[in-house]
Amino acid sequence: MHDVIIIGAGPAGLTAALYAGRYRLDTQILEKISAGGQIVMSSSIENYPGFPGSVNTFDLADKMKKQVEDLGIDITMEEVLEIVPGDKINMWIVRTADHSYEARSVIIAVGAQSKRLGVKGEEKLIGLGVSYCGTCDGPLYKNKEVAVIGGGDRAVEEALFLTRYASRVHLIHRRDNLRASAILVEKARSEHKINLILNTTVEEIIGEKKFEKLLLKNINSQDTRELVCQGIFIFVGVAPNTDFVKTLLKTDDKGFIIADQNMRTSQEGIFACGDCCQKSFRQVVTACSDGAVAAFSVNSYLDNLK
């Protein structure tokens, strides 16, 4: 019987584990892919406290992971399929495909994933010119033209990153202004490799065996045109990885877990933190903050049980 099982090893989950370890709680982390979460989808972070300029995301994730492992906390690579009440009071069972884990409390820190654009040709051409990670696939487009879809921080950050490789980056957004922070917008507008295409939507992603071109529509004039390039990167928001708890916990209409300021969910003994929670601002620093609060709340909860 563990004191706490943490589901997810992104910044929120790793920070929760760090604090849980310092509280000397018997802690188990379950992660379905790899430690680091969504932060490794970008090459660097410019606004993380204590790192003037920028910090490499892979280095940051590795340091977080090492901090946790130095406390003797195990990170097991398994995908959680469900959480069910145990046969004892104040007990939860966390099930994966191969194992069942028992715990007095659970912290859910499963994060979120990139949303699909939802247009014809997208699913067919994923991995064949359609990407959701500039850091992962940017080097494949050296001296080529690419399109970036979206207008938020992530889209603009990735567009700027892609200028290191691509000869031209077409940044396409459906509104008349980018939604990203002012400093990122300034950088994008001053970067000669970035071509802003506003008030425009993608109607279709075209290609047979690989991506070839986009069919675009101007929202104001309703005119359509084709844009030929070699790759497309889509950044139109995130969806929480919470399908496995939608019948167990209260969530909003988008699937984000509803938790209070102490990271407590609708079920006693289950806490949630990071990007999988309903919140207005999702950053690495806020995920870490959530994780610390979740661990504090778990420790208080367990103390009360004793």
Protein Blocks (a to p, Z undefined) as FASTA:
>chain_A
ZZbdcedjdfklmmmmmmmmmnopacddddfkbghijmlmpfbdfkbghiahiacfklmm
mmmmmmmmmnopacdddddfbdcddfbehiacdddfkbccddfbdcddebpadddehigh
klmmgoilpacbfklmmmmmgoiacddedjbfklmmmmmmmmmmmmbdcdddfbfbdfbd
fklmmmmmmmmkbccdehiacfbdcdfkbcfbdcdddfklopacddddfbdcddebjcdd
kllmmmmpccdfkopacddfkopafbehiacedjlbccfbdcfklmmmmmmmmmmmmmmm
mmmmZZ
